[in-house]
Amino acid sequence: MSRGKKRRRNSKSLSTKRVGLQMSPEKALAIRVRRVLTKKITAQKVPSLLVPPSDISKQILVFKEGKFHHLIDNFLVFRMPDNALGVSIRKAVYSIRYSGEYLYIDISAERISKRECLTVARTAIGAERIRITPSPPIHLLAQEFAENAHGFKLRKLASENRPHPTKLGSGKAPAKTRGMTYTERWLRQLNLAFNQTATEQVRKKALVQLAKIESELLSLSEEYFKWPSTEALNGSGSLNSFDAPKDGILSFFGYQVGRGSVLTSSTRYAILDRVFTLVLPPILPSWHMDSWGTPESSRRLRKMAETIAALARNAKHRRSPSYDQAVGDWEQDLQRLHDTHYVGRFDFGWPVTHTV
């Protein structure tokens, strides 16, 4: 009896398969269309709405098709029909956007006639919750458009303004977030942001995340950054990988050279370039942080160059083949800093790595 049932089930299964094979293309297409139409679509997460700091409402950056175009100081603010705030250029009003660092408009986006909007006081911006919209970090714009007519204003804006602070309660944060340290998260986004094989959308998102992590670091207290001891910073004394334990800044941001380093030359330089343009978090005591100067300043570049040159000279004094690759990496990075940031901008004596 059981065998008969088993045979009947197999027979039924085979007949079903045969019917399936005989399904017409039109019926198969109809089933697919029905499945697509009845599929549930998950709504996208709405970006955060934040009130921008009052000190950044004095200037509006103007973009065109996603590219920086110019900067305006004198502007009128309008209340648009959808209740959003906008800024006028000629007879049109464009919606104000907030990157987390600065306010901007895009003149290639949808516009509204002035006649359809109401004029409001500029102070309305400081009381308005504006949607965070991803946009290039201000320090990158200042660097890219240094020769632009508004280059000076961009640099000033980059040095004065910080990203919108992340809410961290008492100012302290756990050493790891989602299983990664701040340095690991920062390096990951840095690699994505400057990865030329990644899509433009991925790189832009990485830059936004990079700015957010840097914002978190700026809001942390000095207590968070206290190093346990100089011995802990020096590590095991391995000759295969080197950092900058003496100063801690480069070490904190993951800068390493030598045979044991996993960083490529382009990643090393991306770290140095970012450190040169960053508002540094209070990694070291205030008296030591002062020696690093402000972003993109002569003091900042000189401190970076002297730190790297000193590491190279100290390694050469040891006269060990184990240090050869590290010395080569340091000298290569020093040369790139010289060619990119020193030439034509500063005149202090550039440090050397040769020994007597």
Residue pairs with C-beta under 8 A, 6 or more apart in sequence:
47 131
47 132
47 133
48 131
48 132
49 129
49 130
49 131
49 132
50 98
50 100
50 129
50 130
50 132
50 164
51 126
51 127
51 128
51 129
51 130
52 98
52 103
52 125
52 126
52 128
52 130
52 164
53 126
53 161
53 164
54 123
54 125
54 126
55 160
55 161
56 101
56 102
56 103
56 157
56 161
57 103
57 122
57 123
57 125
57 126
58 73
59 71
59 72
59 73
59 102
59 103
59 153
59 157
60 71
60 72
60 75
60 87
60 96
60 103
60 104
60 105
61 68
61 71
61 102
61 103
61 104
61 105
61 141
62 68
62 69
62 70
62 71
62 72
62 89
62 104
62 105
62 106
62 107
63 69
63 104
63 105
63 106
63 107
63 108
63 135
64 106
64 107
64 108
65 106
65 108
66 106
66 108
68 136
68 141
68 144
68 145
68 148
69 107
70 149
70 150
71 150
71 153
71 154
72 87
72 89
75 87
75 88
75 122
76 87
76 88
76 119
77 85
77 86
77 87
77 96
77 119
77 120
77 121
77 122
77 124
77 125
78 85
78 86
78 87
78 88
78 93
78 114
78 117
78 118
78 119
78 120
79 85
79 86
79 117
79 118
79 119
79 120
79 124
80 86
80 93
80 95
80 112
80 116
80 117
81 112
81 116
81 117
84 95
84 96
85 95
85 96
85 120
85 124
85 125
85 128
85 130
86 93
86 94
86 95
86 96
86 105
86 112
86 117
87 93
87 94
87 96
87 105
88 94
88 114
88 117
89 105
89 107
91 113
91 114
92 107
92 111
92 112
92 113
92 114
93 111
93 112
93 113
93 114
93 116
93 117
94 105
94 106
94 107
94 109
94 111
94 112
95 105
95 109
95 110
96 103
96 104
96 105
96 125
96 130
97 103
97 104
97 105
97 106
97 130
97 131
97 133
97 135
98 104
98 130
98 131
98 132
98 133
99 132
99 133
99 134
99 135
99 136
99 137
99 138
100 132
100 163
100 164
100 208
100 211
100 212
100 215
101 137
101 138
101 161
101 162
101 163
101 164
101 211
102 135
102 138
102 157
102 161
103 125
103 130
104 135
132 164
134 204
134 205
134 207
134 208
135 208
136 204
136 207
137 207
137 208
137 210
137 211
138 154
138 157
138 158
138 161
139 158
139 277
139 278
139 295
139 296
140 207
140 277
141 154
141 158
142 151
142 154
142 155
142 157
142 158
142 277
142 296
143 277
143 296
145 151
145 154
146 154
146 155
148 154
155 296
158 277
158 295
158 296
159 279
159 294
159 295
159 296
162 215
162 218
162 279
163 211
163 212
163 214
163 215
163 218
164 215
165 215
165 218
165 219
166 212
166 215
166 216
166 219
168 216
168 219
168 220
170 221
171 219
171 220
171 221
171 224
172 220
172 221
172 223
172 224
173 182
173 216
173 220
173 224
175 181
177 185
178 185
180 188
182 213
182 216
182 217
183 252
183 253
183 254
184 254
185 213
186 210
186 213
186 214
186 217
186 253
186 254
187 253
187 254
187 267
187 271
189 206
189 207
189 209
189 210
189 213
190 206
190 210
190 267
190 270
190 271
190 274
191 267
191 270
192 198
192 202
192 203
192 205
192 206
193 203
193 206
193 207
193 210
194 203
194 266
194 267
194 270
195 202
195 203
198 206
214 278
214 279
214 281
217 281
218 279
218 281
220 281
220 282
221 282
222 282
222 285
222 286
225 252
225 281
225 282
225 283
225 284
227 233
227 248
230 245
233 245
233 248
233 251
234 245
235 245
238 260
239 258
239 320
239 322
239 323
240 258
240 259
240 260
240 322
241 256
241 257
241 258
241 259
241 260
241 261
241 326
242 256
242 257
242 258
242 261
242 311
242 315
242 323
242 326
243 250
243 251
243 255
243 256
243 257
244 250
244 251
244 255
244 307
244 308
244 311
245 251
246 307
246 310
247 284
247 288
247 303
247 307
248 283
248 284
249 275
249 280
249 283
249 284
249 292
249 307
250 271
250 272
250 275
250 304
250 307
250 308
252 283
253 271
253 274
253 275
254 263
254 271
255 263
255 268
255 271
255 272
255 275
256 262
256 263
256 268
257 263
257 268
257 325
257 326
257 329
257 330
257 333
258 323
258 325
258 326
258 329
259 322
259 325
259 326
261 268
261 329
263 271
265 329
265 332
265 333
268 329
268 333
269 333
269 336
272 304
272 333
272 336
272 337
273 340
275 304
276 295
276 296
276 300
276 301
276 304
276 337
276 341
277 295
277 296
278 295
279 295
280 289
280 292
282 289
283 289
291 299
291 303
292 299
292 300
292 303
293 299
293 300
293 302
293 303
294 300
296 341
298 346
298 348
301 337
301 341
301 342
301 346
302 346
302 348
304 337
305 334
305 337
305 338
305 342
305 350
305 351
306 351
308 330
308 333
308 334
308 337
309 330
309 334
309 351
309 352
309 353
310 351
311 330
312 326
312 327
312 330
312 331
312 334
312 353
313 353
313 354
313 355
315 323
315 326
315 327
315 330
316 323
316 327
316 353
316 354
316 355
317 355
327 353
330 353
331 353
334 351
334 353
338 350
342 350
